[in-house]
Amino acid sequence: MDINDLRSITTVLSFLTFLGIVAWAFSGRRKTAYDEAARSLFEDDELASMNVKSAPKAAGH
């Protein structure tokens, strides 16, 4: 076994790890978590705009 065999094995293992991560990320079980994360961005914007509208104005302005 020389260095090229080790490099080939490392490449194949890295590729399989990559495919596993892709399969995990796109699995149907993660859909609810991704939907919740997507909605949280809009909820943060709504809360921020509500805080700006209801904030008291500084005296003298």
N, C-alpha and C positions, 0 to 999 in steps of 0.2 A: 504494500500500500504506500503510494507516494503522495506528495502534496496535492497533486491534481485530483486524486480520488477524494481526499478530504474536502477540497473545494467543491467538488460535485455534490457530495453528500450534504454539505452546508447549504448549497444553493437549493437543493431539493427540499430540505427541511424548512428553509426560510419560505419557499413558495407554498408549501403545505400550511405553514403557520399563517401566511397571508390569506390563503383561501379560507381557513377556519375563521379568521377575524371577519372577513367579508360575509361569510355565511351567518355568523352570529349577528352582525350589524343589520342585515337585511331579513332576519327571521321574523315571522309573523308575531312571535311572542313579544317583540320589542315595540310593536306598533303603538300600543297604548302609552308607553313611556315617551315615545317620540311625539305623539299627538299632544300630550300634556306639556312637554317642553316647548312645542311650537305655540301653544295657546298662552303660555306664561309670558312670552314676549309682548303680546298685545295687552295682557292684564297689567303688566308693569307700566306700559304707556298710559293706559286709562287711569291708573292710580296717580301717576305723576301729573297728568293734566288736571285731575280733580284737586290735587293738593295746590297747584298753582292758582286755580280759580278761587279756591276758598281761603287762600293765605291772606292775612290782613295786610293792608298797604302801610308802608312806612310813613311816619308822621312827617309832614312838610313836603311830600311829593305829590 
